């Protein structure tokens, strides 16, 4: 699977993780500037900031808001 990524921190290798997990780590502030990442099948370690700049970010999910209709007006009866 090509979407697997390895993380190196202080010369210790962790993983594999999915790209989605790595992006989640970044979003949660768990990645350090001194971390390095490499894609599965590659021997080249890339600085975390550089890897994040290259990897396409997933499109944000669109949230549909519920449409609330105004109550119908009652017709007045003629007397």
Secondary structure, 3 states (H helix, E strand, C coil): CCCEEEEEECCEEEEEEEHHHHHHHHHCCCCCCCCEEEECCCCCCEEHHHHHHHCCCCCCCCCCCCCCCCCCCCCCCCC
